[in-house]
Amino acid sequence: MTERRNRMEIINDMLIAIQQKERIKPTHLMYKSNLSHKLLKSYLEELIDKEFVKEEVTKNNYKYLFITDKGHEFLQNFRKMKEFTDSFGL
C-alpha cells in the first residue's frame, strides 16, 4: 500500500500538472492532481494567494490557471530537496 501524499507533494503535483500544460482549467487540474473539489479549492486559494499560480478568465468566462516564476522556483527547489533526501535514503 502506498503512503499518503503530504502537503508539499500535493502542491508539487499541482504545479507540475499546470507546468506540463502551460495553462489548465481547474477541473482538469483536479483530475490530474487526484484531488477532491474541496481540496483543490483550498490548495488553489493558497497557491494564488502566495503567487505560485495566476488565474485568468477569458472572454467566454473560462478560467485558466498559469504557473508563475515563483511557482517554477518552488518546483526547482522541491526537486533539489527531494534529490537530497533520496540520496541519503530518507
N, CA, C and O atoms as a CHARMM CRD file, in Angstrom:
* protein
*
  360
    1    1 MET  N      0.83600  -1.18200   0.00000 PROA 1      0.00000
    2    1 MET  CA     0.00000   0.00000   0.00000 PROA 1      0.00000
    3    1 MET  C      0.88300   1.24900   0.00000 PROA 1      0.00000
    4    1 MET  O      1.89000   1.30500   0.70600 PROA 1      0.00000
    5    2 THR  N      0.50700   2.22800  -0.77900 PROA 2      0.00000
    6    2 THR  CA     1.32200   3.44300  -0.88000 PROA 2      0.00000
    7    2 THR  C      0.99000   4.41800   0.23800 PROA 2      0.00000
    8    2 THR  O     -0.10100   4.40600   0.80600 PROA 2      0.00000
    9    3 GLU  N      1.96000   5.25400   0.52800 PROA 3      0.00000
   10    3 GLU  CA     1.76700   6.26500   1.56300 PROA 3      0.00000
   11    3 GLU  C      0.95600   7.43000   1.01700 PROA 3      0.00000
   12    3 GLU  O      0.92200   7.67600  -0.18800 PROA 3      0.00000
   13    4 ARG  N      0.31200   8.13200   1.92100 PROA 4      0.00000
   14    4 ARG  CA    -0.42200   9.33200   1.53600 PROA 4      0.00000
   15    4 ARG  C      0.55700  10.44200   1.18700 PROA 4      0.00000
   16    4 ARG  O      1.65700  10.51400   1.73500 PROA 4      0.00000
   17    5 ARG  N      0.14600  11.29700   0.27600 PROA 5      0.00000
   18    5 ARG  CA     0.98800  12.43700  -0.07600 PROA 5      0.00000
   19    5 ARG  C      0.88300  13.49500   1.01900 PROA 5      0.00000
   20    5 ARG  O     -0.18700  13.72100   1.58400 PROA 5      0.00000
   21    6 ASN  N      1.99600  14.12800   1.30200 PROA 6      0.00000
   22    6 ASN  CA     1.94800  15.23800   2.25000 PROA 6      0.00000
   23    6 ASN  C      1.61500  16.53000   1.49600 PROA 6      0.00000
   24    6 ASN  O      1.50200  16.53100   0.27000 PROA 6      0.00000
   25    7 ARG  N      1.46300  17.59800   2.22000 PROA 7      0.00000
   26    7 ARG  CA     1.06000  18.89200   1.65800 PROA 7      0.00000
   27    7 ARG  C      2.00500  19.36000   0.55400 PROA 7      0.00000
   28    7 ARG  O      1.56000  19.82100  -0.49800 PROA 7      0.00000
   29    8 MET  N      3.30000  19.24000   0.79700 PROA 8      0.00000
   30    8 MET  CA     4.29400  19.68900  -0.18100 PROA 8      0.00000
   31    8 MET  C      4.22400  18.86900  -1.46400 PROA 8      0.00000
   32    8 MET  O      4.37200  19.41300  -2.55900 PROA 8      0.00000
   33    9 GLU  N      4.00000  17.57400  -1.33500 PROA 9      0.00000
   34    9 GLU  CA     3.90800  16.71100  -2.51500 PROA 9      0.00000
   35    9 GLU  C      2.65800  17.03100  -3.33600 PROA 9      0.00000
   36    9 GLU  O      2.69300  16.97400  -4.56500 PROA 9      0.00000
   37   10 ILE  N      1.56500  17.36400  -2.67100 PROA 10     0.00000
   38   10 ILE  CA     0.34100  17.73900  -3.37700 PROA 10     0.00000
   39   10 ILE  C      0.55500  19.03500  -4.15200 PROA 10     0.00000
   40   10 ILE  O      0.16500  19.14800  -5.31400 PROA 10     0.00000
   41   11 ILE  N      1.17700  20.00700  -3.49700 PROA 11     0.00000
   42   11 ILE  CA     1.47000  21.28300  -4.17000 PROA 11     0.00000
   43   11 ILE  C      2.39800  21.04100  -5.35400 PROA 11     0.00000
   44   11 ILE  O      2.19700  21.61100  -6.42600 PROA 11     0.00000
   45   12 ASN  N      3.40500  20.20700  -5.16800 PROA 12     0.00000
   46   12 ASN  CA     4.32700  19.87300  -6.25300 PROA 12     0.00000
   47   12 ASN  C      3.57000  19.23600  -7.41800 PROA 12     0.00000
   48   12 ASN  O      3.77200  19.61700  -8.57100 PROA 12     0.00000
   49   13 ASP  N      2.71100  18.28000  -7.12500 PROA 13     0.00000
   50   13 ASP  CA     1.93100  17.61100  -8.17400 PROA 13     0.00000
   51   13 ASP  C      1.04400  18.60800  -8.93000 PROA 13     0.00000
   52   13 ASP  O      0.92600  18.53200 -10.15300 PROA 13     0.00000
   53   14 MET  N      0.43300  19.52500  -8.21300 PROA 14     0.00000
   54   14 MET  CA    -0.42600  20.52300  -8.85200 PROA 14     0.00000
   55   14 MET  C      0.38600  21.42100  -9.78300 PROA 14     0.00000
   56   14 MET  O     -0.01200  21.67000 -10.92100 PROA 14     0.00000
   57   15 LEU  N      1.51900  21.90100  -9.29600 PROA 15     0.00000
   58   15 LEU  CA     2.35000  22.79600 -10.10700 PROA 15     0.00000
   59   15 LEU  C      2.92400  22.08300 -11.33100 PROA 15     0.00000
   60   15 LEU  O      3.03600  22.68500 -12.39900 PROA 15     0.00000
   61   16 ILE  N      3.28000  20.83400 -11.18900 PROA 16     0.00000
   62   16 ILE  CA     3.78700  20.06900 -12.32800 PROA 16     0.00000
   63   16 ILE  C      2.68600  19.90900 -13.38300 PROA 16     0.00000
   64   16 ILE  O      2.94100  20.04600 -14.58000 PROA 16     0.00000
   65   17 ALA  N      1.46500  19.62100 -12.93200 PROA 17     0.00000
   66   17 ALA  CA     0.34500  19.46500 -13.86800 PROA 17     0.00000
   67   17 ALA  C      0.10100  20.75900 -14.63700 PROA 17     0.00000
   68   17 ALA  O     -0.15900  20.72800 -15.84000 PROA 17     0.00000
   69   18 ILE  N      0.18200  21.88400 -13.95300 PROA 18     0.00000
   70   18 ILE  CA    -0.01100  23.18600 -14.61700 PROA 18     0.00000
   71   18 ILE  C      1.14700  23.45000 -15.57600 PROA 18     0.00000
   72   18 ILE  O      0.93500  23.89600 -16.70300 PROA 18     0.00000
   73   19 GLN  N      2.35500  23.17700 -15.13300 PROA 19     0.00000
   74   19 GLN  CA     3.55100  23.42300 -15.94800 PROA 19     0.00000
   75   19 GLN  C      3.52200  22.59700 -17.23500 PROA 19     0.00000
   76   19 GLN  O      3.89800  23.09500 -18.29600 PROA 19     0.00000
   77   20 GLN  N      3.09000  21.36900 -17.15200 PROA 20     0.00000
   78   20 GLN  CA     3.07100  20.49500 -18.32500 PROA 20     0.00000
   79   20 GLN  C      2.11300  20.98300 -19.39600 PROA 20     0.00000
   80   20 GLN  O      2.37300  20.80300 -20.58600 PROA 20     0.00000
   81   21 LYS  N      1.01600  21.59400 -18.99700 PROA 21     0.00000
   82   21 LYS  CA     0.01700  22.06300 -19.95400 PROA 21     0.00000
   83   21 LYS  C      0.18900  23.52900 -20.33300 PROA 21     0.00000
   84   21 LYS  O     -0.44000  23.99600 -21.28300 PROA 21     0.00000
   85   22 GLU  N      1.02200  24.25500 -19.61400 PROA 22     0.00000
   86   22 GLU  CA     1.22100  25.70300 -19.74200 PROA 22     0.00000
   87   22 GLU  C      0.02600  26.49200 -19.21700 PROA 22     0.00000
   88   22 GLU  O      0.20600  27.49500 -18.52700 PROA 22     0.00000
   89   23 ARG  N     -1.17100  26.05900 -19.52700 PROA 23     0.00000
   90   23 ARG  CA    -2.37800  26.62500 -18.92000 PROA 23     0.00000
   91   23 ARG  C     -3.37600  25.48900 -18.80500 PROA 23     0.00000
   92   23 ARG  O     -3.43600  24.60800 -19.66300 PROA 23     0.00000
   93   24 ILE  N     -4.16200  25.51800 -17.73300 PROA 24     0.00000
   94   24 ILE  CA    -5.05800  24.39700 -17.46700 PROA 24     0.00000
   95   24 ILE  C     -6.32700  24.91000 -16.79900 PROA 24     0.00000
   96   24 ILE  O     -6.29400  25.87600 -16.03700 PROA 24     0.00000
   97   25 LYS  N     -7.42800  24.26300 -17.09000 PROA 25     0.00000
   98   25 LYS  CA    -8.68300  24.59800 -16.42500 PROA 25     0.00000
   99   25 LYS  C     -8.69000  23.93300 -15.05000 PROA 25     0.00000
  100   25 LYS  O     -8.10300  22.86600 -14.87100 PROA 25     0.00000
  101   26 PRO  N     -9.35600  24.56400 -14.07800 PROA 26     0.00000
  102   26 PRO  CA    -9.37100  23.99400 -12.72700 PROA 26     0.00000
  103   26 PRO  C     -9.87300  22.54600 -12.65900 PROA 26     0.00000
  104   26 PRO  O     -9.32700  21.74200 -11.90300 PROA 26     0.00000
  105   27 THR  N    -10.89000  22.21000 -13.42900 PROA 27     0.00000
  106   27 THR  CA   -11.41300  20.84200 -13.40100 PROA 27     0.00000
  107   27 THR  C    -10.36800  19.84800 -13.88400 PROA 27     0.00000
  108   27 THR  O    -10.22500  18.77000 -13.30700 PROA 27     0.00000
  109   28 HSD  N     -9.64200  20.19700 -14.92900 PROA 28     0.00000
  110   28 HSD  CA    -8.59300  19.30600 -15.42900 PROA 28     0.00000
  111   28 HSD  C     -7.47600  19.15900 -14.40500 PROA 28     0.00000
  112   28 HSD  O     -6.90000  18.08200 -14.25100 PROA 28     0.00000
  113   29 LEU  N     -7.17400  20.24800 -13.70800 PROA 29     0.00000
  114   29 LEU  CA    -6.16000  20.18800 -12.65500 PROA 29     0.00000
  115   29 LEU  C     -6.60700  19.25900 -11.53000 PROA 29     0.00000
  116   29 LEU  O     -5.80300  18.51300 -10.97100 PROA 29     0.00000
  117   30 MET  N     -7.87700  19.31100 -11.20900 PROA 30     0.00000
  118   30 MET  CA    -8.42500  18.45200 -10.15800 PROA 30     0.00000
  119   30 MET  C     -8.19700  16.98300 -10.51400 PROA 30     0.00000
  120   30 MET  O     -7.77800  16.19600  -9.66400 PROA 30     0.00000
  121   31 TYR  N     -8.47000  16.61300 -11.76400 PROA 31     0.00000
  122   31 TYR  CA    -8.27000  15.23100 -12.19400 PROA 31     0.00000
  123   31 TYR  C     -6.78900  14.86000 -12.24500 PROA 31     0.00000
  124   31 TYR  O     -6.40600  13.78700 -11.77900 PROA 31     0.00000
  125   32 LYS  N     -5.96400  15.72500 -12.79800 PROA 32     0.00000
  126   32 LYS  CA    -4.52200  15.44500 -12.92300 PROA 32     0.00000
  127   32 LYS  C     -3.84700  15.31200 -11.55700 PROA 32     0.00000
  128   32 LYS  O     -2.92100  14.52000 -11.38200 PROA 32     0.00000
  129   33 SER  N     -4.33300  16.11000 -10.58200 PROA 33     0.00000
  130   33 SER  CA    -3.73200  16.11600  -9.24800 PROA 33     0.00000
  131   33 SER  C     -4.36300  15.09200  -8.31900 PROA 33     0.00000
  132   33 SER  O     -3.90400  14.89500  -7.19400 PROA 33     0.00000
  133   34 ASN  N     -5.41800  14.44300  -8.79500 PROA 34     0.00000
  134   34 ASN  CA    -6.13100  13.43900  -7.99600 PROA 34     0.00000
  135   34 ASN  C     -6.63000  14.00700  -6.66200 PROA 34     0.00000
  136   34 ASN  O     -6.36600  13.45400  -5.59500 PROA 34     0.00000
  137   35 LEU  N     -7.35700  15.12600  -6.75300 PROA 35     0.00000
  138   35 LEU  CA    -7.89000  15.78800  -5.56500 PROA 35     0.00000
  139   35 LEU  C     -9.40600  15.90800  -5.65500 PROA 35     0.00000
  140   35 LEU  O     -9.98100  15.90400  -6.74300 PROA 35     0.00000
  141   36 SER  N    -10.03200  16.01300  -4.50800 PROA 36     0.00000
  142   36 SER  CA   -11.46300  16.31300  -4.48400 PROA 36     0.00000
  143   36 SER  C    -11.64600  17.80100  -4.78800 PROA 36     0.00000
  144   36 SER  O    -10.69600  18.58100  -4.72400 PROA 36     0.00000
  145   37 HSD  N    -12.86300  18.17600  -5.11400 PROA 37     0.00000
  146   37 HSD  CA   -13.14100  19.58200  -5.41700 PROA 37     0.00000
  147   37 HSD  C    -12.82800  20.46400  -4.21300 PROA 37     0.00000
  148   37 HSD  O    -12.26700  21.55100  -4.35700 PROA 37     0.00000
  149   38 LYS  N    -13.19300  19.99000  -3.03300 PROA 38     0.00000
  150   38 LYS  CA   -12.96500  20.76200  -1.80500 PROA 38     0.00000
  151   38 LYS  C    -11.47200  20.99300  -1.56500 PROA 38     0.00000
  152   38 LYS  O    -11.05000  22.10900  -1.26100 PROA 38     0.00000
  153   39 LEU  N    -10.67900  19.93200  -1.70500 PROA 39     0.00000
  154   39 LEU  CA    -9.23300  20.07500  -1.50200 PROA 39     0.00000
  155   39 LEU  C     -8.60400  20.94200  -2.58200 PROA 39     0.00000
  156   39 LEU  O     -7.73600  21.76500  -2.28900 PROA 39     0.00000
  157   40 LEU  N     -9.03400  20.76700  -3.82700 PROA 40     0.00000
  158   40 LEU  CA    -8.50000  21.58500  -4.91400 PROA 40     0.00000
  159   40 LEU  C     -8.73400  23.05700  -4.62800 PROA 40     0.00000
  160   40 LEU  O     -7.82600  23.87600  -4.76900 PROA 40     0.00000
  161   41 LYS  N     -9.93500  23.38900  -4.23200 PROA 41     0.00000
  162   41 LYS  CA   -10.28200  24.78100  -3.95500 PROA 41     0.00000
  163   41 LYS  C     -9.39500  25.35200  -2.84200 PROA 41     0.00000
  164   41 LYS  O     -8.90800  26.47700  -2.94100 PROA 41     0.00000
  165   42 SER  N     -9.19900  24.57900  -1.80800 PROA 42     0.00000
  166   42 SER  CA    -8.37100  25.00500  -0.68100 PROA 42     0.00000
  167   42 SER  C     -6.92500  25.24800  -1.10600 PROA 42     0.00000
  168   42 SER  O     -6.35200  26.29100  -0.79200 PROA 42     0.00000
  169   43 TYR  N     -6.34000  24.29500  -1.81300 PROA 43     0.00000
  170   43 TYR  CA    -4.94800  24.43300  -2.26200 PROA 43     0.00000
  171   43 TYR  C     -4.80300  25.55300  -3.28400 PROA 43     0.00000
  172   43 TYR  O     -3.82800  26.30300  -3.24700 PROA 43     0.00000
  173   44 LEU  N     -5.76600  25.67100  -4.19800 PROA 44     0.00000
  174   44 LEU  CA    -5.68400  26.73000  -5.21500 PROA 44     0.00000
  175   44 LEU  C     -5.71500  28.11700  -4.59000 PROA 44     0.00000
  176   44 LEU  O     -4.97100  29.00500  -5.00600 PROA 44     0.00000
  177   45 GLU  N     -6.56600  28.30500  -3.59900 PROA 45     0.00000
  178   45 GLU  CA    -6.62200  29.59700  -2.91300 PROA 45     0.00000
  179   45 GLU  C     -5.25600  29.94700  -2.34000 PROA 45     0.00000
  180   45 GLU  O     -4.79400  31.08200  -2.45700 PROA 45     0.00000
  181   46 GLU  N     -4.61900  28.96700  -1.72400 PROA 46     0.00000
  182   46 GLU  CA    -3.30000  29.19800  -1.13300 PROA 46     0.00000
  183   46 GLU  C     -2.25700  29.49900  -2.20800 PROA 46     0.00000
  184   46 GLU  O     -1.45500  30.42000  -2.05100 PROA 46     0.00000
  185   47 LEU  N     -2.26300  28.73500  -3.29200 PROA 47     0.00000
  186   47 LEU  CA    -1.27800  28.93900  -4.35700 PROA 47     0.00000
  187   47 LEU  C     -1.46200  30.28700  -5.04300 PROA 47     0.00000
  188   47 LEU  O     -0.48200  30.92400  -5.43100 PROA 47     0.00000
  189   48 ILE  N     -2.69100  30.72000  -5.19300 PROA 48     0.00000
  190   48 ILE  CA    -2.95800  32.02700  -5.79800 PROA 48     0.00000
  191   48 ILE  C     -2.55000  33.14100  -4.83600 PROA 48     0.00000
  192   48 ILE  O     -1.94800  34.13200  -5.24900 PROA 48     0.00000
  193   49 ASP  N     -2.87800  32.97700  -3.55200 PROA 49     0.00000
  194   49 ASP  CA    -2.50200  33.97900  -2.54800 PROA 49     0.00000
  195   49 ASP  C     -0.98100  34.14300  -2.45700 PROA 49     0.00000
  196   49 ASP  O     -0.47500  35.25300  -2.29100 PROA 49     0.00000
  197   50 LYS  N     -0.26300  33.02200  -2.56800 PROA 50     0.00000
  198   50 LYS  CA     1.19800  33.06700  -2.46400 PROA 50     0.00000
  199   50 LYS  C      1.86900  33.33000  -3.80300 PROA 50     0.00000
  200   50 LYS  O      3.09500  33.30000  -3.90800 PROA 50     0.00000
  201   51 GLU  N      1.06300  33.58800  -4.82300 PROA 51     0.00000
  202   51 GLU  CA     1.52100  33.95400  -6.16500 PROA 51     0.00000
  203   51 GLU  C      2.35500  32.86900  -6.84000 PROA 51     0.00000
  204   51 GLU  O      3.28100  33.17900  -7.58900 PROA 51     0.00000
  205   52 PHE  N      2.03700  31.59900  -6.58200 PROA 52     0.00000
  206   52 PHE  CA     2.65200  30.49000  -7.29500 PROA 52     0.00000
  207   52 PHE  C      1.89900  30.22700  -8.58900 PROA 52     0.00000
  208   52 PHE  O      2.44800  29.71500  -9.56500 PROA 52     0.00000
  209   53 VAL  N      0.62100  30.59300  -8.56500 PROA 53     0.00000
  210   53 VAL  CA    -0.27200  30.35800  -9.69200 PROA 53     0.00000
  211   53 VAL  C     -1.06700  31.63100  -9.94300 PROA 53     0.00000
  212   53 VAL  O     -1.40700  32.37100  -9.01900 PROA 53     0.00000
  213   54 LYS  N     -1.35200  31.86200 -11.21900 PROA 54     0.00000
  214   54 LYS  CA    -2.17100  33.01800 -11.60400 PROA 54     0.00000
  215   54 LYS  C     -3.41100  32.48900 -12.31100 PROA 54     0.00000
  216   54 LYS  O     -3.34200  31.54400 -13.09600 PROA 54     0.00000
  217   55 GLU  N     -4.54300  33.11500 -12.02000 PROA 55     0.00000
  218   55 GLU  CA    -5.80000  32.71100 -12.64900 PROA 55     0.00000
  219   55 GLU  C     -6.25300  33.80000 -13.61600 PROA 55     0.00000
  220   55 GLU  O     -6.24900  34.98300 -13.27700 PROA 55     0.00000
  221   56 GLU  N     -6.63600  33.39800 -14.80600 PROA 56     0.00000
  222   56 GLU  CA    -7.14900  34.34400 -15.78500 PROA 56     0.00000
  223   56 GLU  C     -8.48300  33.85000 -16.30500 PROA 56     0.00000
  224   56 GLU  O     -8.70300  32.64900 -16.45900 PROA 56     0.00000
  225   57 VAL  N     -9.37400  34.80100 -16.57400 PROA 57     0.00000
  226   57 VAL  CA   -10.69800  34.48000 -17.10100 PROA 57     0.00000
  227   57 VAL  C    -10.77000  35.01500 -18.52600 PROA 57     0.00000
  228   57 VAL  O    -10.46100  36.18000 -18.77300 PROA 57     0.00000
  229   58 THR  N    -11.17700  34.16200 -19.46000 PROA 58     0.00000
  230   58 THR  CA   -11.27900  34.56800 -20.86100 PROA 58     0.00000
  231   58 THR  C    -12.59100  35.30500 -21.10200 PROA 58     0.00000
  232   58 THR  O    -13.42700  35.42000 -20.20500 PROA 58     0.00000
  233   59 LYS  N    -12.75900  35.79800 -22.31200 PROA 59     0.00000
  234   59 LYS  CA   -13.99500  36.49200 -22.67800 PROA 59     0.00000
  235   59 LYS  C    -15.20900  35.56900 -22.57700 PROA 59     0.00000
  236   59 LYS  O    -16.32200  36.02700 -22.31700 PROA 59     0.00000
  237   60 ASN  N    -14.99200  34.27600 -22.78100 PROA 60     0.00000
  238   60 ASN  CA   -16.07700  33.28700 -22.70300 PROA 60     0.00000
  239   60 ASN  C    -16.32700  32.80500 -21.27900 PROA 60     0.00000
  240   60 ASN  O    -17.07300  31.84700 -21.07200 PROA 60     0.00000
  241   61 ASN  N    -15.71200  33.45900 -20.29700 PROA 61     0.00000
  242   61 ASN  CA   -15.81800  33.11100 -18.87400 PROA 61     0.00000
  243   61 ASN  C    -15.20300  31.75500 -18.52300 PROA 61     0.00000
  244   61 ASN  O    -15.62600  31.11400 -17.56000 PROA 61     0.00000
  245   62 TYR  N    -14.21100  31.31800 -19.29700 PROA 62     0.00000
  246   62 TYR  CA   -13.45100  30.12600 -18.93000 PROA 62     0.00000
  247   62 TYR  C    -12.30200  30.55900 -18.03300 PROA 62     0.00000
  248   62 TYR  O    -11.63600  31.56200 -18.28900 PROA 62     0.00000
  249   63 LYS  N    -12.08000  29.77900 -16.97300 PROA 63     0.00000
  250   63 LYS  CA   -10.95900  30.06200 -16.08000 PROA 63     0.00000
  251   63 LYS  C     -9.77500  29.18900 -16.47300 PROA 63     0.00000
  252   63 LYS  O     -9.92000  27.99200 -16.71800 PROA 63     0.00000
  253   64 TYR  N     -8.61700  29.80400 -16.52900 PROA 64     0.00000
  254   64 TYR  CA    -7.37400  29.08400 -16.80000 PROA 64     0.00000
  255   64 TYR  C     -6.36100  29.42100 -15.72200 PROA 64     0.00000
  256   64 TYR  O     -6.32200  30.54200 -15.21400 PROA 64     0.00000
  257   65 LEU  N     -5.54900  28.44400 -15.38200 PROA 65     0.00000
  258   65 LEU  CA    -4.50600  28.62000 -14.38400 PROA 65     0.00000
  259   65 LEU  C     -3.15000  28.56800 -15.06700 PROA 65     0.00000
  260   65 LEU  O     -2.91400  27.73500 -15.94200 PROA 65     0.00000
  261   66 PHE  N     -2.26000  29.46700 -14.65900 PROA 66     0.00000
  262   66 PHE  CA    -0.90500  29.56000 -15.18900 PROA 66     0.00000
  263   66 PHE  C      0.06400  29.49900 -14.01900 PROA 66     0.00000
  264   66 PHE  O     -0.21900  30.02900 -12.94500 PROA 66     0.00000
  265   67 ILE  N      1.20100  28.85900 -14.22500 PROA 67     0.00000
  266   67 ILE  CA     2.23900  28.84800 -13.19400 PROA 67     0.00000
  267   67 ILE  C      3.07400  30.11700 -13.34500 PROA 67     0.00000
  268   67 ILE  O      3.36200  30.54600 -14.46200 PROA 67     0.00000
  269   68 THR  N      3.45900  30.70900 -12.23200 PROA 68     0.00000
  270   68 THR  CA     4.26200  31.93500 -12.24500 PROA 68     0.00000
  271   68 THR  C      5.73900  31.58700 -12.07200 PROA 68     0.00000
  272   68 THR  O      6.09500  30.42500 -11.87700 PROA 68     0.00000
  273   69 ASP  N      6.58700  32.60200 -12.14600 PROA 69     0.00000
  274   69 ASP  CA     8.02400  32.39100 -11.92300 PROA 69     0.00000
  275   69 ASP  C      8.27700  31.85500 -10.51400 PROA 69     0.00000
  276   69 ASP  O      9.15300  31.01600 -10.30700 PROA 69     0.00000
  277   70 LYS  N      7.50900  32.34300  -9.56200 PROA 70     0.00000
  278   70 LYS  CA     7.64900  31.87700  -8.18200 PROA 70     0.00000
  279   70 LYS  C      7.27800  30.38700  -8.08400 PROA 70     0.00000
  280   70 LYS  O      7.89100  29.63700  -7.32400 PROA 70     0.00000
  281   71 GLY  N      6.28700  29.97800  -8.84700 PROA 71     0.00000
  282   71 GLY  CA     5.89700  28.56700  -8.88700 PROA 71     0.00000
  283   71 GLY  C      6.98500  27.70600  -9.50600 PROA 71     0.00000
  284   71 GLY  O      7.26100  26.60800  -9.02100 PROA 71     0.00000
  285   72 HSD  N      7.60400  28.19600 -10.57500 PROA 72     0.00000
  286   72 HSD  CA     8.72400  27.47900 -11.19700 PROA 72     0.00000
  287   72 HSD  C      9.88400  27.34300 -10.22100 PROA 72     0.00000
  288   72 HSD  O     10.52900  26.29700 -10.15500 PROA 72     0.00000
  289   73 GLU  N     10.14600  28.40400  -9.46600 PROA 73     0.00000
  290   73 GLU  CA    11.22800  28.37800  -8.47600 PROA 73     0.00000
  291   73 GLU  C     10.94500  27.33100  -7.40400 PROA 73     0.00000
  292   73 GLU  O     11.84800  26.60500  -6.98800 PROA 73     0.00000
  293   74 PHE  N      9.68900  27.25200  -6.95500 PROA 74     0.00000
  294   74 PHE  CA     9.31100  26.23300  -5.97100 PROA 74     0.00000
  295   74 PHE  C      9.60300  24.84400  -6.51600 PROA 74     0.00000
  296   74 PHE  O     10.17700  24.01000  -5.81500 PROA 74     0.00000
  297   75 LEU  N      9.21000  24.58700  -7.77100 PROA 75     0.00000
  298   75 LEU  CA     9.43100  23.26400  -8.36800 PROA 75     0.00000
  299   75 LEU  C     10.91200  22.90800  -8.41500 PROA 75     0.00000
  300   75 LEU  O     11.28400  21.77200  -8.12000 PROA 75     0.00000
  301   76 GLN  N     11.76100  23.86400  -8.78200 PROA 76     0.00000
  302   76 GLN  CA    13.20400  23.60300  -8.83500 PROA 76     0.00000
  303   76 GLN  C     13.74100  23.26400  -7.45400 PROA 76     0.00000
  304   76 GLN  O     14.49700  22.30500  -7.29700 PROA 76     0.00000
  305   77 ASN  N     13.35200  24.04900  -6.44900 PROA 77     0.00000
  306   77 ASN  CA    13.85200  23.82000  -5.09600 PROA 77     0.00000
  307   77 ASN  C     13.29500  22.52900  -4.49600 PROA 77     0.00000
  308   77 ASN  O     13.99800  21.82800  -3.76800 PROA 77     0.00000
  309   78 PHE  N     12.04500  22.21800  -4.79800 PROA 78     0.00000
  310   78 PHE  CA    11.45900  20.97600  -4.29300 PROA 78     0.00000
  311   78 PHE  C     12.18100  19.77600  -4.89900 PROA 78     0.00000
  312   78 PHE  O     12.45400  18.79600  -4.20500 PROA 78     0.00000
  313   79 ARG  N     12.48700  19.85300  -6.17900 PROA 79     0.00000
  314   79 ARG  CA    13.20400  18.77600  -6.86700 PROA 79     0.00000
  315   79 ARG  C     14.58300  18.57400  -6.23300 PROA 79     0.00000
  316   79 ARG  O     15.00300  17.43800  -6.01100 PROA 79     0.00000
  317   80 LYS  N     15.28600  19.66800  -5.94100 PROA 80     0.00000
  318   80 LYS  CA    16.60800  19.57600  -5.29800 PROA 80     0.00000
  319   80 LYS  C     16.50000  18.94400  -3.91000 PROA 80     0.00000
  320   80 LYS  O     17.31600  18.10300  -3.53300 PROA 80     0.00000
  321   81 MET  N     15.48000  19.36100  -3.15500 PROA 81     0.00000
  322   81 MET  CA    15.28200  18.83100  -1.80900 PROA 81     0.00000
  323   81 MET  C     14.97600  17.33300  -1.87000 PROA 81     0.00000
  324   81 MET  O     15.48100  16.55900  -1.05700 PROA 81     0.00000
  325   82 LYS  N     14.15300  16.93300  -2.82700 PROA 82     0.00000
  326   82 LYS  CA    13.78700  15.52400  -2.98500 PROA 82     0.00000
  327   82 LYS  C     15.02000  14.69000  -3.34600 PROA 82     0.00000
  328   82 LYS  O     15.22000  13.60400  -2.80200 PROA 82     0.00000
  329   83 GLU  N     15.84200  15.20100  -4.26200 PROA 83     0.00000
  330   83 GLU  CA    17.07200  14.50900  -4.63700 PROA 83     0.00000
  331   83 GLU  C     18.01000  14.36000  -3.43600 PROA 83     0.00000
  332   83 GLU  O     18.63400  13.31500  -3.25500 PROA 83     0.00000
  333   84 PHE  N     18.10300  15.40800  -2.62100 PROA 84     0.00000
  334   84 PHE  CA    18.96500  15.39500  -1.45400 PROA 84     0.00000
  335   84 PHE  C     18.50100  14.33600  -0.44400 PROA 84     0.00000
  336   84 PHE  O     19.30200  13.53900   0.04300 PROA 84     0.00000
  337   85 THR  N     17.20600  14.34000  -0.13900 PROA 85     0.00000
  338   85 THR  CA    16.69800  13.36600   0.83200 PROA 85     0.00000
  339   85 THR  C     16.78200  11.93900   0.29200 PROA 85     0.00000
  340   85 THR  O     17.06800  11.00900   1.04600 PROA 85     0.00000
  341   86 ASP  N     16.53800  11.76000  -1.00200 PROA 86     0.00000
  342   86 ASP  CA    16.63900  10.43700  -1.60300 PROA 86     0.00000
  343   86 ASP  C     18.07000   9.90700  -1.58400 PROA 86     0.00000
  344   86 ASP  O     18.28800   8.70500  -1.43200 PROA 86     0.00000
  345   87 SER  N     19.05000  10.80700  -1.74000 PROA 87     0.00000
  346   87 SER  CA    20.44800  10.37600  -1.76200 PROA 87     0.00000
  347   87 SER  C     20.89100   9.82600  -0.40400 PROA 87     0.00000
  348   87 SER  O     21.83700   9.04100  -0.33400 PROA 87     0.00000
  349   88 PHE  N     20.22200  10.22900   0.66300 PROA 88     0.00000
  350   88 PHE  CA    20.53100   9.70800   1.98900 PROA 88     0.00000
  351   88 PHE  C     19.54400   8.66200   2.45500 PROA 88     0.00000
  352   88 PHE  O     19.61200   8.19900   3.59400 PROA 88     0.00000
  353   89 GLY  N     18.62500   8.28600   1.58000 PROA 89     0.00000
  354   89 GLY  CA    17.66200   7.23600   1.92700 PROA 89     0.00000
  355   89 GLY  C     16.62200   7.67800   2.92800 PROA 89     0.00000
  356   89 GLY  O     16.07700   6.85800   3.66700 PROA 89     0.00000
  357   90 LEU  N     16.34200   8.96800   2.95800 PROA 90     0.00000
  358   90 LEU  CA    15.35700   9.47400   3.91300 PROA 90     0.00000
  359   90 LEU  C     13.97900   9.59500   3.29500 PROA 90     0.00000
  360   90 LEU  O     13.03400  10.00800   3.96800 PROA 90     0.00000
